[in-house]
Amino acid sequence: MIATLATSIKILTNNEFSADVLNKIAVYSGVETGKILFIVDPMDFLIRDSAISEFSTLRDVEKMNKIVPNPESTNIDEMAEIARKIMPSIVIAIGGGSTLDSAKAVNMLINNDGLLDDYLGPNPYRSIKNKGQKLVLIPTTTGTGSEATRFGVYTSKSGRKYTLASDFLYGDIALLCEALIAEMPASLVAVSGYDALTHALETIWNKNASTQSDLLAEQAVVDVFCNIKDAWQESVDKSGSKKKFSLLLAANAAGIAFNKTGTAAIHALSFIISEKWHLPHGLACAFFTDSVYEMNSKKPEVAKKLASIAVKGGVASIHDKEQIAVEKFGKSLLDLRAEIGLIGKFAEIKGFDPTISQDEIVESFLPSMDDPKMKNNIIPMDSKYLWKIVKEKL
Ligand SMILES: [Fe+2]
């Protein structure tokens, strides 16, 4: 996989998951002594739990399972306080994006002072000075790409979501394991897969795009797009895990791609949706994908890339005019979103108050304009366009 050449993280793949696999990873990490701290979510997960339990007969193991969705700084500070006392030689996180992001922050705080909020926001009180302990990231969902990035997303005590970026947040090893994603429910494949799709798209229409990021992202968009529907259907039918594993590989490649550029308008807007209506990250990202696609595809260099992707993704012909190919791909993204059960109208959000005024909704999205992710977007978003896209969603 070309993407693995573009990252310093050692990315391993394996079909099975067991204590033996964990032991091999620990040996591969080069740290043969000391405690190993597992960070996982509180849900029962037989294959993961039995592997950790058996592994604990081989090595000195501690386990934390206090992960919450949309990781909160208070929760991470509590885990970090305990982790500093444990002082593990290796931290191994097994889970979805919230688990991996939480582990990145906990591991960072082991070797850096203060609380997580000290490092968040536009003018943080502290900067990250030290690398954490050896970090192993093992995703159990097919989308966040967190195992491949220097980013973590956290909700501060103020309730605002922030992206924290640092080379000291990188994992050392990532394991992409088919057995761990085999039982994913279809709804989770949908939200995490669409999140991966937006990671690759936001790399395409990013101000920081380069020849290398384009190469990675164009392939990642095609690979995610071509696998997401089949992977979702595979979960609906309970017919195996091959397509989900292909989606996991594509999502990892999308992570390696957007790690080069950061994300853009879709993600800046999604943070507000998650803050206000508590939607899962992937669902919030899918919401404005069509609006941002339409806006950014007006830029000629973006249209050229999207037209090429449309052909490679099999939704347009090589004989189609560029504009037609772009429109066809835009429509296919919209169709895909509906087919796998994701939403694109405010009325479809659970708990949305239909009496809320349009002005009030637009106002709630205004903080996204100051988000550094929004500034990565190739076309600047202004309040006039924000007003337009919100209106279209009502
Ligand atoms: Fe995302």
Residues whose N, C-alpha, C, O or C-beta is under 5 A from the ligand:
A	BS01	LIG	D195
